[in-house]
Amino acid sequence: YLLNGSKNWITYAQVADVGIIYAYTDSTVRYNGLSAFIVEMKSTGVKTGPTAEKLGWHSCPTGEIFFEDVRVPARNLLVKEREGFALVMGSLDNTRLTAAAGAVGVSQALIDQAVQYAKSREQFGKPIGQFQMVQEELARMIVETEAARLLTYRCARQKDQGISNTLETSMAKYYSCETASRVADGALRILGAYGYSTEYPVERLFRDAKLYQILEGSANIHKMIIANDALGYRKANR
């Protein structure tokens, strides 16, 4: 096989030794012509662009990969020809589950920071945690995070049991990642200027939370999956 093309926003593009590359072996049938290959990233013809400068996730290098007449032996074909689309869609249930779990972790870290600050920061002679509006903010953050956690746990249990759960995974990914962003907003409001400064980890968690809304399928993609399933237009669990 001879690979040509490029793809941007590839995680660990500059440091990976091996990549699973999806490429068309028959472009006339759209996604049904997609095949998957195992490619050595140091192969002749493989190049990577500079590391992208991002708002957050600085420990995760991201960039563009270029393929120019890259020779791939037939034995490196993963599954059969034109079965790549089914493979990549199946893997999304795994990566979207890990995204949901990561978002829950970010939310919990933000709650921990907000609770600690609300208990120690005093204003008008008492900790700000005693003010009802701060309590309202914290309560919302905690309840939404717990709901996201339970959605994620359900997905993990179904995955362990071998149950097809594309629908439930989309629910968990969508809600957990949107929750992380809302919780980040709440933590920033509670910490005020300190939440905006690099003195506390809230500003980093705030930046990291935003990516969860777009990685592994944006919020709008998952809302379409959920709604199409409910309307009967396209069942998610097939």
C-alpha positions in Angstrom: 0.0 0.0 0.0 1.1 3.6 -0.7 -0.3 6.2 1.7 -0.7 9.9 0.9 -2.4 12.7 2.8 -2.4 14.6 6.0 -4.4 15.0 9.2 -4.3 17.8 11.8 -4.9 17.8 15.6 -3.3 14.4 16.2 -2.6 13.6 19.8 1.1 12.7 20.4 1.9 13.2 16.7 5.5 14.2 17.4 6.4 11.5 20.0 4.5 8.4 18.8 6.5 5.4 17.5 3.5 3.7 15.9 0.2 4.9 14.6 -3.1 3.4 13.5 -3.9 5.2 10.3 -7.3 5.2 8.6 -7.1 5.8 4.9 -9.4 5.3 1.9 -8.6 2.2 -0.2 -11.8 2.9 -2.2 -12.9 6.5 -2.1 -15.9 5.9 -4.4 -18.0 4.4 -1.6 -17.2 7.1 1.0 -16.8 5.7 4.6 -17.4 2.2 3.4 -14.0 2.4 1.6 -12.0 3.2 4.7 -9.2 0.8 5.8 -7.0 0.7 8.9 -3.2 0.3 8.9 -0.4 0.0 11.5 2.3 2.5 10.4 5.8 2.9 11.9 6.0 6.7 12.4 9.7 6.7 11.5 8.9 5.3 8.0 10.2 7.1 5.0 7.7 9.8 3.9 6.1 10.4 7.3 6.6 13.9 8.7 5.1 15.8 11.5 4.4 19.5 11.9 5.3 21.7 14.9 3.5 21.1 18.2 0.4 23.2 18.4 0.2 25.9 21.0 -3.1 25.3 22.9 -5.2 26.9 25.6 -4.7 23.9 27.9 -3.5 20.3 28.0 0.1 21.4 27.6 1.4 18.0 28.7 -0.3 16.4 25.7 1.6 17.4 22.4 -0.7 17.8 19.4 0.1 18.4 15.8 -0.2 17.5 12.1 1.0 14.4 10.3 1.9 14.2 6.7 2.2 11.1 4.5 4.0 11.3 1.2 4.3 8.0 -0.7 4.6 6.0 2.5 5.0 2.3 1.8 3.0 0.1 4.1 3.3 -3.7 3.8 0.1 -5.7 3.3 0.7 -7.5 6.6 0.2 -4.1 8.4 -3.5 -4.0 7.3 -5.6 -4.0 10.4 -8.7 -6.1 10.0 -9.8 -6.5 6.3 -9.9 -3.9 3.6 -12.8 -1.5 3.8 -13.6 -2.5 7.4 -11.8 0.5 8.9 -14.9 2.6 9.6 -16.5 -0.1 11.8 -13.2 -0.4 13.7 -12.9 3.4 14.4 -16.6 3.8 15.3 -16.3 0.8 17.7 -13.2 2.4 19.4 -15.0 5.6 20.0 -17.2 4.0 22.7 -13.9 3.4 24.6 -12.3 6.8 24.0 -15.5 8.7 24.8 -15.9 6.8 28.0 -12.4 7.8 29.1 -13.2 11.4 28.1 -16.2 11.3 30.4 -14.2 9.8 33.2 -11.5 12.5 32.8 -14.1 15.2 32.8 -15.5 13.9 36.1 -12.0 14.0 37.5 -11.6 17.6 36.5 -15.0 18.5 38.0 -14.1 16.8 41.3 -10.7 18.6 41.5 -12.4 21.9 40.9 -15.0 21.1 43.7 -12.1 20.2 46.1 -10.4 23.5 45.4 -13.7 25.5 45.7 -14.6 23.9 49.0 -11.2 24.4 50.5 -11.2 28.0 49.5 -14.8 28.7 50.7 -13.9 27.3 54.2 -10.7 29.3 54.6 -11.5 32.6 52.9 -13.1 35.0 55.3 -15.2 38.1 54.4 -17.3 40.2 56.7 -16.1 38.3 59.7 -16.9 34.7 58.6 -15.9 32.1 55.9 -17.5 32.8 52.6 -18.8 29.2 52.6 -21.4 30.4 55.1 -23.0 32.7 52.5 -26.0 31.2 50.8 -25.0 32.1 47.3 -21.7 30.4 47.7 -23.5 27.3 49.1 -25.9 27.4 46.1 -23.0 27.4 43.7 -21.2 24.5 45.5 -24.4 22.5 45.7 -25.0 22.7 42.0 -21.4 21.8 41.2 -21.5 18.8 43.5 -24.9 17.4 42.3 -24.1 17.8 38.6 -20.7 16.1 39.1 -22.3 13.2 41.0 -24.8 12.8 38.2 -22.0 12.8 35.6 -20.1 10.2 37.7 -23.0 7.9 37.9 -23.6 8.1 34.1 -19.9 7.3 33.6 -20.0 4.4 36.1 -23.0 2.9 34.2 -21.1 3.0 31.0 -18.0 1.4 32.6 -20.2 -1.4 34.0 -21.9 -2.0 30.7 -18.5 -2.1 29.0 -17.3 -4.7 31.5 -20.4 -6.8 30.7 -19.9 -6.6 27.0 -23.1 -4.7 26.4 -23.4 -2.4 23.3 -23.7 1.1 24.8 -23.1 3.7 22.2 -26.2 5.7 23.4 -25.2 5.6 27.0 -21.6 6.5 26.2 -22.8 9.6 24.3 -25.0 10.6 27.3 -22.1 10.2 29.7 -19.6 12.0 27.5 -21.9 14.8 26.6 -23.1 15.5 30.2 -19.8 14.9 32.0 -17.9 17.2 29.6 -20.5 20.0 29.7 -20.6 19.6 33.5 -16.8 20.1 33.8 -17.1 23.4 32.0 -20.0 24.6 34.2 -18.2 23.5 37.4 -15.1 25.4 36.2 -17.2 28.5 35.9 -18.5 28.0 39.4 -15.1 27.4 40.9 -13.8 30.6 39.2 -16.7 32.6 40.7 -16.1 31.3 44.2 -12.3 31.9 44.1 -12.7 35.3 42.4 -9.4 36.8 41.3 -7.5 34.0 42.8 -9.3 31.6 40.5 -8.0 33.6 37.6 -4.4 33.7 38.8 -1.8 31.0 38.4 -1.4 30.9 42.2 -4.2 28.3 42.4 -4.8 25.3 40.0 -8.3 26.4 39.2 -7.2 28.5 36.2 -5.4 25.4 34.7 -8.4 23.2 35.4 -10.7 25.8 33.8 -8.6 25.7 30.6 -8.4 21.9 30.6 -12.2 21.6 31.0 -12.9 23.4 27.8 -11.3 20.8 25.6 -13.6 18.1 26.9 -16.5 19.8 25.1 -14.9 19.2 21.7 -12.7 16.1 21.9 -14.0 12.7 21.0 -17.1 14.3 19.3 -18.4 17.7 20.2 -21.4 18.3 22.4 -23.6 18.8 19.3 -22.6 15.5 17.8 -23.6 13.7 21.0 -26.9 15.5 21.2 -27.6 14.4 17.6 -26.9 10.8 18.5 -29.1 10.9 21.6 -32.0 12.7 19.8 -31.8 10.6 16.6 -32.1 7.5 18.8 -35.1 8.8 20.7 -36.9 9.8 17.5 -36.1 6.5 15.9 -34.2 7.9 13.0 -31.0 6.1 13.8 -30.7 3.7 16.7 -27.4 4.2 18.5 -27.1 0.7 20.0 -27.0 -1.7 17.0 
